[in-house]
Amino acid sequence: MQYISTRGGMDPASFSDILLEGLAPDGGLVMPTHIPRLEQATIESWRELSYPALAREVIGVYWTDIPAEDLDRIVTAAYGDQFVSDDVVPRTQIGDHTWLLDLSQGPTLAFKDMAMQFLGEAIPYVLTQRGETLNILGATSGDTGSAAEHAFASKPNVAVFMLSPKGRMSAFQRAQMYSLTDENVHNIVVDGVFDDCQHMVKELNGDLTFKRANTLGTVNSINLGRLVAQCVYYFWAWLRATDEHPGSTSPIDVTVPSGNFGNIFSGQLARLMGLPIRRLVLATNENNVLDEFFRTGVYTPRSAQDTVATSSPSMDISKASNLERLIYLVLGSDPIKLSGAFSALDAAGTLDLSRYQSRLAEQFGMVSGASTHADRLTAIRQTWENAQVLIDPHTADGVTVAQAYRDDAVPMFVLETAKPEKFSDTVVEAIGRAPELSEELQDMLGREQHIVELRDNVEQLRDYIAEHAVR
Ligand SMILES: *Cc1c(COP(=O)(O)O)cnc(C)c1O
């Protein structure tokens, strides 16, 4: 399998090559040259597989340039004991024909672990084979940075330099990141806001000499390796939904709390591979740029100032980086049309694809909805009262929007993207008490923290990285 750019300006590359890349060199996003369609019998033959074995089969469709035994070792390590449940991804019924698919059993209690734990094995494997190193530089205000640190801690040939804004992270988020003691994890706390952190990262990435000398890279949300790893749990959900009727081809619906459009695009990939998914329901919060796109066919990214801070912060986005991949498919995988559309978007600030709108719903099965803070509180309270299951505010976005599309003929899966312990203030607001913390989490909150403090100063950051980068 070969990989190209949505904008047409990249030579075909292997999966191992593109694992180490963010944006394609022409500013586009990486896509497979074609999306393979699986036989229903092939999917059926995966029914008895464990989660890691299923991951080997699904990821193996895309990662074709390494030996099968090596991929097997990678997924076995990625989806092992660090996930609390033996199933890795358990499901819980919360209502009539409605289940949560629990993607938050990993070390940082959020779904980012599903992809990051895979990259934490896959990237060091490629680096070791090639005799290369990678210094991951990123900025975080929460889940992504934490998942990356936990995935790459103590892995060979990699270091992580993660910038976070001073005084802007919750006590839980701080403890989860700053209590790591691994020498290759650098928590750099910046006296500034998240935008200052991002700005510093951009500036160093723009300095190509420095970037090359220190082998800087990222594992951001547009990395195709992450999307491929996330495909696996859609297959898992469908297989478990049909376990009582093997051989059946009845579909499921899936609701996805969405931000950068990564998680739900993985579901679209699975659907295009032939997995029986009827609808992919996209849920947003008050930052509803994507809900607006699916309702009207018009995509109008917001400015950072127009993005509001909500109680489901990991979905507070102004533009959705991975949407370019869907638009590429909608435009018939034509890089010329896609480049034209994105130039028009850059010039006008908006992209009118309303003439393709019926195609989004019919051919791609995509529909959407949005929730408010009050909706999320209601969803948390009702799920607690009706099913004795405590959900977090992101999952509550999904539960709210799923209700509008639920139908007795097709089972609905809502993706649980984080654990309520991470967002206990909102839980208290909803049900009057905080989620109980396990002994392990209490212990984490009390542990000593390790940080490096920098002023909002790129020179200091440059010196720090030059001194501590792996070579
Ligand atoms: C990242 C994240 C999301 C949004 O996922 P995308 O892939 O960016 O759409 C939703 N919920 C939680 C808890 C997250 O961390």
Ligand as a Chemical Component Dictionary entry (heavy atoms), coordinates in Angstrom:
data_LIG
# 
_chem_comp.id                   LIG 
_chem_comp.type                 NON-POLYMER 
_chem_comp.pdbx_formal_charge   0 
_chem_comp.three_letter_code    LIG 
# 
loop_
_chem_comp_atom.comp_id 
_chem_comp_atom.atom_id 
_chem_comp_atom.alt_atom_id 
_chem_comp_atom.type_symbol 
_chem_comp_atom.charge 
_chem_comp_atom.model_Cartn_x 
_chem_comp_atom.model_Cartn_y 
_chem_comp_atom.model_Cartn_z 
_chem_comp_atom.pdbx_ordinal 
LIG C1 C1 C 0 -9.438  14.516 21.330 1  
LIG C2 C2 C 0 -10.718 14.299 22.016 2  
LIG C3 C3 C 0 -11.948 14.384 21.326 3  
LIG C4 C4 C 0 -12.051 14.794 19.870 4  
LIG O1 O1 O 0 -11.504 13.831 18.992 5  
LIG P1 P1 P 0 -11.119 14.203 17.476 6  
LIG O2 O2 O 0 -10.420 13.004 16.957 7  
LIG O3 O3 O 0 -10.200 15.407 17.572 8  
LIG O4 O4 O 0 -12.375 14.523 16.760 9  
LIG C5 C5 C 0 -13.112 14.099 22.029 10 
LIG N1 N1 N 0 -13.083 13.780 23.343 11 
LIG C6 C6 C 0 -11.935 13.700 24.037 12 
LIG C7 C7 C 0 -11.979 13.359 25.474 13 
LIG C8 C8 C 0 -10.703 13.942 23.403 14 
LIG O5 O5 O 0 -9.553  13.871 24.103 15 
# 
loop_
_chem_comp_bond.comp_id 
_chem_comp_bond.atom_id_1 
_chem_comp_bond.atom_id_2 
_chem_comp_bond.value_order 
_chem_comp_bond.pdbx_ordinal 
LIG C1 C2 SING 1  
LIG C2 C3 SING 2  
LIG C2 C8 DOUB 3  
LIG C3 C4 SING 4  
LIG C3 C5 DOUB 5  
LIG C4 O1 SING 6  
LIG O1 P1 SING 7  
LIG P1 O2 DOUB 8  
LIG P1 O3 SING 9  
LIG P1 O4 SING 10 
LIG C5 N1 SING 11 
LIG N1 C6 DOUB 12 
LIG C6 C7 SING 13 
LIG C6 C8 SING 14 
LIG C8 O5 SING 15 
# 
